[in-house]
Amino acid sequence: MRVTDGNLFRSVTYRVNRAKEQLDKLTEQISSGKTANRLGDDPLVVQSIIRNDEATQRTEQFSVNNINVRNQLQVYESTVAETYEIISQMKSEVISIANESTSYEQRQAMIEKLDLYKEQLIALANTSHNDSYIYSGYKTDSHAYDENGVYQGDNGAIEAEVMEGVTIKTNMDGGQVFGGGSNPNTTDLFQLVEDLKTSMNGNFPEDATDLFDEIDQVADQVIRARSEIGARLVYCDIADNSLQRLEISNIEMRQQIEEVDYAEALVQYKSQELALNATLQTNSTLMLPSLLDYVR
């Protein structure tokens, strides 16, 4: 079957363009260092890159969540530690005054100290972080306790996802630390302070010593809250270590998917360049007219 000049020309042009496209693609890969520079380069590679990007974004979001959780828990840890110090100091002073022969003036001075302690404790209970009251449960836009030490919040639990399918409770309602909430197993710290004030003008020191067990109970209550916060911080450390490993894994996977093997790419480039030159030389010979072409 006779091959026309037009068919021959189209065949030659196709082979040359095809070889040149492959060479241009290898040139771009070597120049950019990437196996895929646009969506149409390699659908499988591009799809893997997209999945890797999505995994990286999730890991980054979990890391941000973990940092936010850690920061808030550290605020809890600080306020709980201060609360415990105040309770310990208050207990020490009440025991000291109850074991001595005290005058009316001394007991009135102690009442003033107790008022001051109560103000400090209410201020701690109404601590805010990022414009949210941390001890109010879900009611983060309002004070946890009013000026009399009455709880205004709820026991709502707020959680944050710090790893895939893993959440950490980020808050602690005021009742767990200061009492006065819906939990019947806690001691109301602010009511205890009022009872201590009343004992100073009552059957002193017996009324005061009767409250020592309650002081110990509220101290233990604060210690339990601090232990719970510490456990959550440890969990944050575990999550952080896992997220760092995931981040490294995502980076390594991205490199494996996207980065060019320069040695292999250069070999392919040289091979493709030789193939293109050979095609050009062969086709230039085929395209030369001969005497037989004119005879036919």
KOLBA-621794 format. One line per 8 residues: number of its first residue (from 0); their letters; for each residue x, y, z of N, C-alpha, C. Coordinates in steps of 0.02 Angstrom, whole numbers, plus 50000, padded with zeros to 5 digits. Layout:
N
NUM	a	X:Y:Z:X:Y:Z:X:Y:Z ~ ...
***
This chain:
296
0	mrvtdgnl	50043:49940:50000:50000:50000:50000:50045:50062:50000 ~ 50029:50110:49958:50069:50170:49951:50056:50217:50010 ~ 50111:50242:50038:50106:50292:50092:50115:50360:50062 ~ 50064:50402:50069:50068:50468:50039:50114:50513:50078 ~ 50136:50567:50047:50179:50614:50081:50145:50644:50143 ~ 50079:50656:50135:50042:50686:50192:50041:50640:50252 ~ 50028:50575:50240:50028:50527:50296:50096:50520:50327 ~ 50147:50518:50285:50215:50513:50310:50234:50574:50352
8	frsvtyrv	50214:50632:50329:50230:50694:50364:50196:50696:50433 ~ 50132:50674:50433:50095:50675:50496:50124:50624:50546 ~ 50146:50566:50520:50176:50516:50563:50242:50540:50593 ~ 50281:50572:50550:50346:50598:50573:50335:50653:50625 ~ 50289:50697:50610:50275:50753:50656:50251:50727:50724 ~ 50208:50677:50724:50182:50648:50786:50238:50620:50829 ~ 50283:50579:50796:50337:50547:50833:50385:50599:50861 ~ 50400:50651:50822:50446:50703:50846:50415:50742:50904
16	nrakeqld	50351:50761:50896:50317:50799:50950:50311:50758:51014 ~ 50297:50693:51005:50290:50649:51062:50356:50645:51100 ~ 50411:50635:51063:50476:50630:51095:50495:50696:51128 ~ 50477:50753:51095:50493:50819:51123:50453:50832:51187 ~ 50390:50809:51188:50349:50818:51248:50379:50780:51308 ~ 50402:50719:51295:50433:50680:51348:50497:50713:51373 ~ 50535:50741:51326:50596:50775:51345:50582:50839:51384 ~ 50530:50876:51363:50511:50937:51399:50487:50920:51470
24	klteqiss	50451:50865:51476:50425:50845:51541:50483:50828:51588 ~ 50531:50791:51563:50589:50774:51604:50629:50836:51622 ~ 50635:50883:51575:50671:50945:51589:50637:50984:51645 ~ 50570:50987:51644:50533:51022:51696:50540:50987:51763 ~ 50539:50920:51763:50546:50883:51825:50615:50895:51857 ~ 50666:50893:51815:50734:50904:51841:50742:50975:51866 ~ 50711:51023:51831:50717:51093:51850:50680:51108:51915 ~ 50618:51080:51923:50577:51094:51983:50591:51047:52040
32	gktanrlg	50620:50988:52024:50631:50938:52076:50568:50900:52094 ~ 50514:50908:52056:50450:50875:52070:50429:50830:52013 ~ 50399:50773:52031:50376:50726:51980:50313:50750:51946 ~ 50274:50791:51980:50212:50817:51951:50207:50892:51966 ~ 50199:50932:51913:50195:51004:51921:50126:51032:51906 ~ 50083:50990:51879:50014:51011:51864:49969:50950:51867 ~ 49904:50961:51870:49857:50906:51880:49861:50853:51826 ~ 49877:50872:51766:49877:50824:51711:49941:50785:51703
40	ddplvvqs	49991:50799:51742:50056:50765:51733:50051:50691:51748 ~ 50027:50674:51808:50022:50604:51828:49965:50599:51878 ~ 49905:50578:51856:49846:50577:51900:49857:50539:51966 ~ 49892:50483:51963:49903:50443:52024:49948:50480:52073 ~ 50001:50512:52047:50046:50550:52090:50010:50610:52120 ~ 49972:50645:52078:49935:50704:52102:49884:50684:52155 ~ 49850:50628:52145:49802:50605:52195:49836:50588:52261 ~ 49894:50558:52257:49932:50541:52318:49954:50605:52354
48	iirndeat	49974:50656:52315:49995:50719:52345:49937:50753:52380 ~ 49878:50751:52349:49818:50782:52379:49801:50747:52444 ~ 49804:50680:52445:49789:50643:52507:49841:50660:52561 ~ 49904:50666:52540:49956:50683:52588:49945:50753:52616 ~ 49925:50801:52573:49911:50869:52596:49854:50869:52647 ~ 49802:50830:52633:49745:50826:52679:49767:50798:52747 ~ 49808:50745:52745:49833:50715:52808:49876:50765:52846 ~ 49917:50803:52809:49960:50854:52841:49918:50908:52874
56	qrteqfsv	49866:50931:52839:49822:50983:52867:49787:50959:52930 ~ 49765:50896:52930:49732:50869:52990:49782:50866:53048 ~ 49843:50843:53033:49894:50839:53086:49909:50908:53114 ~ 49914:50958:53070:49928:51026:53092:49871:51053:53136 ~ 49809:51037:53117:49751:51060:53157:49751:51026:53226 ~ 49767:50961:53227:49770:50926:53291:49825:50956:53335 ~ 49881:50976:53304:49936:51007:53342:49913:51073:53372 ~ 49876:51113:53333:49850:51176:53359:49801:51163:53416
64	nninvrnq	49757:51113:53407:49710:51096:53461:49747:51076:53524 ~ 49800:51036:53516:49838:51012:53573:49872:51070:53610 ~ 49898:51117:53572:49930:51176:53603:49879:51216:53643 ~ 49819:51226:53613:49766:51264:53647:49744:51228:53711 ~ 49737:51162:53707:49717:51124:53766:49770:51130:53820 ~ 49833:51122:53801:49887:51126:53849:49888:51195:53883 ~ 49881:51248:53843:49882:51315:53872:49826:51325:53923 ~ 49766:51300:53907:49711:51308:53953:49721:51266:54016
72	lqvyestv	49745:51205:54008:49757:51162:54066:49810:51192:54112 ~ 49859:51225:54082:49911:51258:54123:49882:51315:54164 ~ 49832:51349:54136:49797:51402:54174:49760:51370:54233 ~ 49726:51314:54220:49693:51277:54274:49744:51257:54328 ~ 49800:51230:54305:49851:51207:54353:49874:51264:54397 ~ 49884:51322:54367:49907:51380:54405:49855:51403:54456 ~ 49792:51408:54436:49740:51432:54482:49727:51381:54537 ~ 49729:51317:54521:49718:51266:54572:49775:51267:54622
80	aetyeiis	49837:51276:54598:49894:51279:54644:49887:51339:54691 ~ 49867:51397:54664:49858:51456:54707:49802:51444:54757 ~ 49749:51411:54735:49693:51397:54780:49716:51353:54838 ~ 49756:51303:54823:49781:51258:54875:49824:51297:54925 ~ 49866:51342:54900:49909:51382:54944:49867:51424:54991 ~ 49814:51454:54965:49771:51496:55008:49737:51453:55061 ~ 49712:51395:55041:49679:51350:55089:49728:51329:55144 ~ 49789:51312:55123:49840:51290:55172:49856:51346:55221
88	qmksevis	49863:51407:55194:49879:51464:55237:49821:51479:55284 ~ 49760:51475:55257:49701:51488:55298:49695:51436:55354 ~ 49706:51373:55337:49703:51320:55387:49755:51332:55442 ~ 49815:51349:55421:49869:51360:55470:49852:51416:55519 ~ 49823:51470:55493:49807:51527:55537:49749:51511:55582 ~ 49699:51475:55556:49641:51457:55598:49662:51410:55654 ~ 49704:51361:55638:49729:51315:55689:49770:51353:55742 ~ 49810:51399:55719:49853:51438:55765:49810:51478:55813
96	ianestsy	49759:51511:55787:49719:51554:55831:49674:51512:55877 ~ 49655:51452:55852:49612:51409:55894:49651:51378:55952 ~ 49716:51374:55945:49757:51343:55998:49784:51394:56047 ~ 49765:51456:56040:49789:51508:56084:49731:51541:56120 ~ 49748:51575:56172:49698:51615:56207:49694:51682:56170 ~ 49639:51691:56133:49633:51749:56089:49581:51798:56114 ~ 49593:51859:56100:49546:51912:56119:49494:51922:56064 ~ 49445:51961:56081:49392:51978:56033:49423:52014:55973
104	eqrqamie	49469:52059:55985:49501:52096:55931:49539:52050:55884 ~ 49572:52000:55911:49609:51953:55869:49563:51912:55824 ~ 49504:51894:55854:49457:51855:55814:49426:51898:55759 ~ 49414:51962:55774:49388:52007:55723:49439:52018:55667 ~ 49503:52020:55685:49555:52027:55635:49558:51965:55590 ~ 49544:51907:55622:49543:51845:55583:49484:51844:55535 ~ 49429:51872:55556:49370:51876:55511:49387:51919:55450 ~ 49422:51973:55462:49443:52016:55405:49490:51978:55358
112	kldlykeq	49534:51937:55387:49579:51897:55344:49538:51847:55304 ~ 49489:51815:55336:49447:51767:55301:49409:51799:55244 ~ 49386:51861:55255:49353:51898:55201:49400:51909:55142 ~ 49462:51925:55159:49512:51936:55107:49526:51871:55069 ~ 49532:51816:55107:49543:51751:55074:49485:51734:55027 ~ 49425:51748:55049:49367:51733:55009:49368:51774:54944 ~ 49386:51837:54948:49390:51879:54888:49442:51850:54839 ~ 49499:51829:54867:49552:51801:54824:49528:51737:54791
120	lialants	49493:51696:54829:49470:51632:54802:49416:51642:54749 ~ 49372:51690:54759:49321:51705:54709:49353:51731:54645 ~ 49405:51772:54653:49441:51798:54595:49473:51740:54556 ~ 49501:51692:54591:49531:51633:54558:49477:51592:54524 ~ 49420:51584:54557:49365:51545:54529:49337:51578:54466 ~ 49345:51643:54460:49320:51680:54402:49376:51696:54352 ~ 49428:51656:54353:49483:51665:54305:49457:51655:54233 ~ 49481:51698:54188:49462:51692:54118:49525:51679:54076
128	hndsyiys	49515:51643:54021:49569:51628:53974:49540:51633:53904 ~ 49572:51674:53862:49547:51687:53794:49474:51711:53796 ~ 49461:51758:53842:49394:51789:53849:49340:51739:53870 ~ 49359:51684:53901:49310:51635:53925:49324:51619:53998 ~ 49271:51617:54038:49278:51599:54108:49285:51523:54113 ~ 49343:51501:54139:49361:51431:54132:49324:51384:54180 ~ 49295:51411:54234:49262:51367:54282:49186:51369:54276 ~ 49159:51396:54221:49087:51404:54215:49052:51349:54176
136	gyktdsha	49089:51295:54159:49059:51243:54118:49047:51268:54048 ~ 48985:51258:54023:48967:51284:53957:48957:51360:53958 ~ 48944:51388:54016:48928:51460:54020:48991:51502:54024 ~ 49032:51495:53973:49098:51526:53973:49096:51602:53966 ~ 49038:51630:53950:49033:51703:53942:49011:51737:54007 ~ 49002:51700:54061:48981:51731:54124:49024:51705:54182 ~ 49027:51745:54236:49067:51726:54294:49044:51658:54322 ~ 49092:51621:54347:49076:51556:54378:49041:51566:54445
144	ydengvyq	49062:51616:54483:49035:51629:54550:49017:51703:54557 ~ 48964:51716:54594:48946:51786:54606:48988:51812:54665 ~ 48974:51873:54686:49015:51905:54738:49008:51870:54806 ~ 48955:51830:54814:48945:51793:54878:48974:51723:54875 ~ 49001:51703:54817:49029:51636:54811:48978:51583:54792 ~ 48923:51605:54761:48871:51558:54739:48884:51540:54666 ~ 48884:51475:54652:48902:51451:54585:48849:51471:54534 ~ 48871:51499:54477:48826:51523:54425:48832:51481:54361
152	gdngaiea	48882:51437:54359:48893:51398:54298:48855:51332:54298 ~ 48877:51287:54254:48848:51220:54251:48906:51170:54250 ~ 48889:51106:54240:48941:51054:54239:48955:51030:54168 ~ 48944:51073:54119:48956:51055:54049:49029:51039:54036 ~ 49041:50984:53999:49109:50963:53982:49126:50984:53911 ~ 49181:51018:53902:49205:51040:53836:49265:50997:53817 ~ 49263:50969:53756:49317:50926:53734:49348:50951:53668 ~ 49409:50930:53656:49443:50948:53593:49477:50886:53566
160	evmegvti	49475:50878:53500:49507:50821:53467:49580:50837:53457 ~ 49624:50796:53486:49696:50809:53482:49732:50757:53438 ~ 49697:50703:53421:49721:50655:53372:49659:50626:53338 ~ 49670:50588:53285:49613:50559:53249:49572:50516:53296 ~ 49510:50539:53311:49465:50501:53354:49481:50503:53428 ~ 49528:50546:53448:49549:50550:53519:49534:50621:53545 ~ 49497:50626:53599:49479:50691:53627:49505:50697:53699 ~ 49516:50759:53719:49535:50774:53788:49486:50825:53816
168	ktnmdggq	49463:50814:53877:49420:50863:53910:49461:50925:53926 ~ 49439:50983:53902:49479:51043:53908:49459:51086:53967 ~ 49403:51073:53998:49381:51117:54052:49369:51078:54117 ~ 49355:51116:54169:49340:51088:54235:49291:51136:54268 ~ 49232:51111:54285:49183:51157:54314:49204:51175:54385 ~ 49181:51233:54407:49201:51260:54472:49185:51215:54530 ~ 49131:51176:54524:49111:51133:54579:49164:51081:54597 ~ 49204:51060:54547:49256:51010:54559:49312:51038:54603
176	vfgggsnp	49322:51103:54601:49377:51133:54638:49351:51171:54700 ~ 49303:51214:54688:49281:51260:54741:49215:51237:54774 ~ 49183:51186:54745:49120:51163:54771:49063:51210:54753 ~ 49004:51195:54780:48947:51238:54769:48910:51222:54704 ~ 48933:51172:54666:48899:51152:54605:48848:51098:54618 ~ 48834:51059:54566:48782:51007:54573:48810:50942:54600 ~ 48876:50938:54608:48907:50876:54633:48900:50873:54709 ~ 48863:50824:54735:48852:50821:54808:48914:50796:54846
184	nttdlfql	48964:50771:54810:49023:50743:54842:49079:50794:54852 ~ 49063:50857:54841:49114:50909:54850:49095:50954:54909 ~ 49144:50987:54936:49134:51034:54992:49134:51105:54965 ~ 49086:51144:54986:49080:51214:54964:49132:51256:55002 ~ 49184:51275:54967:49239:51312:54997:49216:51380:55024 ~ 49174:51413:54987:49153:51481:55007:49106:51478:55067 ~ 49064:51427:55070:49022:51419:55129:49064:51401:55189 ~ 49118:51363:55179:49163:51345:55233:49196:51408:55262
192	vedlktsm	49215:51454:55219:49245:51517:55243:49195:51555:55285 ~ 49132:51557:55263:49080:51591:55302:49069:51557:55369 ~ 49072:51490:55369:49064:51454:55433:49122:51469:55480 ~ 49182:51475:55452:49240:51492:55494:49232:51562:55523 ~ 49207:51608:55484:49195:51676:55509:49144:51675:55566 ~ 49091:51635:55557:49039:51630:55608:49068:51601:55673 ~ 49113:51552:55665:49142:51519:55724:49182:51567:55767 ~ 49207:51620:55736:49248:51668:55775:49206:51706:55826
200	ngnfpeda	49141:51711:55813:49097:51747:55860:49050:51698:55897 ~ 49062:51634:55887:49019:51584:55919:49054:51553:55978 ~ 49045:51488:55985:49077:51451:56039:49149:51436:56019 ~ 49191:51486:56026:49260:51481:56004:49304:51454:56061 ~ 49349:51409:56049:49372:51385:55982:49338:51321:55958 ~ 49290:51293:55998:49261:51228:55981:49228:51230:55911 ~ 49191:51283:55898:49157:51287:55832:49207:51288:55775 ~ 49264:51319:55787:49315:51322:55735:49348:51254:55724
208	tdlfdeid	49364:51221:55780:49398:51155:55774:49352:51103:55741 ~ 49287:51111:55750:49240:51065:55719:49242:51069:55642 ~ 49270:51123:55618:49272:51134:55545:49339:51112:55514 ~ 49384:51088:55556:49450:51068:55530:49444:51011:55479 ~ 49399:50964:55492:49390:50908:55445:49366:50933:55377 ~ 49323:50983:55378:49298:51011:55314:49354:51047:55276 ~ 49398:51079:55314:49456:51111:55281:49498:51058:55246 ~ 49509:51001:55280:49547:50947:55251:49511:50919:55189
216	qvadqvir	49445:50914:55193:49407:50887:55137:49413:50932:55075 ~ 49408:50997:55085:49413:51042:55028:49484:51044:55001 ~ 49534:51035:55045:49603:51031:55022:49613:50969:54979 ~ 49586:50912:55002:49590:50850:54963:49554:50857:54896 ~ 49500:50893:54897:49461:50907:54837:49503:50944:54785 ~ 49540:50993:54808:49583:51032:54764:49641:50989:54739 ~ 49668:50947:54782:49723:50902:54761:49699:50855:54707 ~ 49638:50828:54714:49611:50782:54663:49604:50818:54596
224	arseigar	49580:50880:54599:49573:50919:54537:49641:50931:54505 ~ 49691:50945:54546:49758:50957:54519:49787:50894:54488 ~ 49773:50836:54519:49797:50773:54492:49764:50758:54425 ~ 49700:50773:54420:49665:50762:54357:49693:50806:54301 ~ 49707:50869:54318:49737:50915:54269:49806:50889:54248 ~ 49845:50864:54296:49911:50837:54280:49906:50777:54233 ~ 49856:50734:54245:49847:50676:54201:49830:50698:54130 ~ 49789:50749:54124:49772:50774:54057:49832:50804:54022
232	lvycdiad	49875:50838:54060:49936:50867:54030:49983:50812:54006 ~ 49986:50757:54043:50027:50700:54021:49999:50673:53955 ~ 49933:50670:53951:49901:50646:53889:49917:50693:53831 ~ 49920:50758:53846:49940:50807:53795:50010:50793:53770 ~ 50055:50775:53816:50124:50758:53797:50125:50697:53751 ~ 50085:50647:53767:50081:50586:53726:50055:50604:53656 ~ 50002:50644:53654:49974:50665:53590:50025:50705:53550 ~ 50061:50749:53584:50111:50790:53550:50166:50748:53519
240	nslqrlei	50189:50698:53555:50241:50653:53528:50215:50615:53467 ~ 50153:50591:53471:50123:50555:53415:50115:50600:53354 ~ 50094:50662:53366:50085:50709:53311:50151:50727:53278 ~ 50204:50733:53318:50270:50747:53289:50293:50689:53244 ~ 50280:50628:53266:50298:50570:53224:50256:50570:53160 ~ 50192:50586:53165:50149:50589:53106:50172:50644:53058 ~ 50192:50700:53085:50216:50756:53044:50278:50735:53004 ~ 50325:50702:53038:50385:50678:53004:50367:50626:52951
248	sniemrqq	50321:50581:52968:50299:50530:52920:50267:50561:52859 ~ 50226:50613:52869:50194:50647:52813:50245:50681:52768 ~ 50296:50711:52798:50349:50744:52759:50388:50693:52718 ~ 50406:50637:52750:50442:50585:52714:50401:50556:52658 ~ 50337:50545:52671:50293:50518:52619:50286:50567:52561 ~ 50280:50632:52576:50276:50682:52524:50339:50682:52481 ~ 50396:50675:52513:50459:50673:52476:50462:50613:52430 ~ 50440:50555:52456:50440:50495:52415:50394:50501:52355
256	ieevdyae	50337:50534:52365:50288:50540:52311:50310:50593:52261 ~ 50332:50649:52285:50339:50709:52243:50410:50721:52217 ~ 50460:50706:52257:50527:50726:52237:50556:50681:52183 ~ 50593:50711:52138:50622:50676:52081:50685:50640:52103 ~ 50694:50579:52078:50757:50543:52085:50802:50569:52029 ~ 50847:50615:52047:50886:50650:51996:50929:50603:51954 ~ 50958:50552:51984:50999:50505:51946:50958:50470:51893 ~ 50899:50446:51913:50855:50411:51866:50829:50459:51813
264	alvqyksq	50811:50520:51835:50783:50569:51788:50835:50589:51736 ~ 50898:50597:51756:50951:50616:51708:50964:50560:51658 ~ 50961:50497:51682:50970:50441:51636:50913:50440:51585 ~ 50851:50450:51610:50793:50453:51565:50798:50511:51516 ~ 50822:50568:51541:50830:50627:51499:50879:50613:51442 ~ 50937:50584:51459:50987:50570:51408:50961:50519:51358 ~ 50926:50469:51384:50898:50418:51339:50846:50448:51293 ~ 50803:50492:51321:50751:50523:51280:50782:50571:51229
272	elalnatl	50836:50605:51249:50870:50651:51203:50900:50613:51144 ~ 50931:50556:51158:50959:50514:51105:50904:50488:51059 ~ 50848:50468:51090:50792:50442:51050:50764:50497:51004 ~ 50760:50558:51030:50734:50613:50989:50782:50628:50931 ~ 50846:50630:50945:50895:50643:50891:50893:50588:50839 ~ 50886:50525:50862:50883:50470:50815:50820:50474:50772 ~ 50765:50493:50803:50703:50501:50766:50709:50556:50714 ~ 50740:50611:50732:50749:50666:50685:50793:50645:50626
280	qtnstlml	50847:50610:50641:50892:50588:50587:50858:50538:50541 ~ 50823:50490:50571:50789:50440:50531:50735:50471:50488 ~ 50696:50514:50517:50640:50544:50481:50665:50592:50427 ~ 50721:50626:50439:50747:50670:50387:50769:50631:50326 ~ 50793:50570:50337:50812:50527:50281:50751:50503:50243 ~ 50700:50484:50280:50638:50460:50249:50603:50514:50209 ~ 50610:50575:50230:50575:50630:50198:50610:50655:50135 ~ 50673:50633:50121:50709:50656:50061:50678:50623:49999
288	pslldyvr	50660:50660:49948:50631:50630:49888:50685:50595:49847 ~ 50667:50539:49815:50713:50502:49772:50687:50505:49699 ~ 50728:50480:49651:50710:50480:49580:50648:50436:49569 ~ 50643:50382:49610:50585:50338:49603:50520:50373:49621 ~ 50525:50422:49668:50464:50459:49687:50436:50496:49626 ~ 50482:50522:49585:50459:50560:49526:50435:50513:49471 ~ 50467:50453:49466:50446:50404:49415:50376:50381:49429 ~ 50362:50367:49495:50293:50345:49512:50244:50401:49498
***
